[in-house]
Amino acid sequence: MKTEVLGVRFDDLSLEEMVHTAASLIEAGGFHYAVTPNPEFILSARDNEAFREVLNQADLSMPDGIGVIYASRILGRPLKGRVPGIDFASGLIAWAARTGRRLFLLGSKPGIAELAAASLRGQYPGLTVCGTHDGYFKEDAPVVSAIQEAQADVVLVGLGAPKQELWMAQNGPATGAKFMIGLGGALDVFAGVTQRAPERWQKMGMEWCYRLIHDPKRISRMAKLPLVLVQAAGQRVRGK
Ligand code: UDP
């Protein structure tokens, strides 16, 4: 059962449960995809029906932002806790390395996915990164073919939202991959070109603040985010 927060559905699972569920989906065969909505996704999905549908049809949806957790509490249906997409991806990569599943990295500027692949191979002995592709392509077909030819099981997709979610839903089944996840800028982190907040900031739910300090251009994106809490309070007051 999914928990709805302002029109977007979430799975109320811990990080370990999310990884376990993804592993079961991959073992079951067929194509599946996961999404990592944060408050920015929720606001954008309100005006973008195609994006909302793709988010809500995902096999796995994890709350990737402390604002989603606060909004769920305000609405009176609290989610267990934040599951950052990048932490989920690390768990899934470890599982792929253990079980011999093949990983493909799609997204970011040219050269970044290759750097991420080298770093992940070093971190997870036995991992097969079967292919990479940058995220600035004009046509989908060659990318679909590249994933198919690489015989990828799992694809990490970092094209930014909503592009990555729409891309996975539209092109995923034709690639032959079993599982895709939209991860925003995570490949840049795996490649070591951007840094995540230190763990104590993450634990305090202040990762957003750390990112803002290091990339002040994000201010216009972030200024809208408290709106999610205001909308949640409004919905609660109206008793919906
Ligand atoms: N990106 C891409 N293709 C595009 C637009 C963006 O590969 O056409 C990549 C970009 O290089 C970066 C990531 O998408 O790696 C940024 O996504 P987003 O801003 O959603 O990530 P966040 O920083 O919020 O995790």
Residues whose N, C-alpha, C, O or C-beta is under 5 A from the ligand:
A	BS01	UDP	G107 S108 K109 G135 Y136 G158 L159 G160 A161 L183 G184 G185 A186 D188
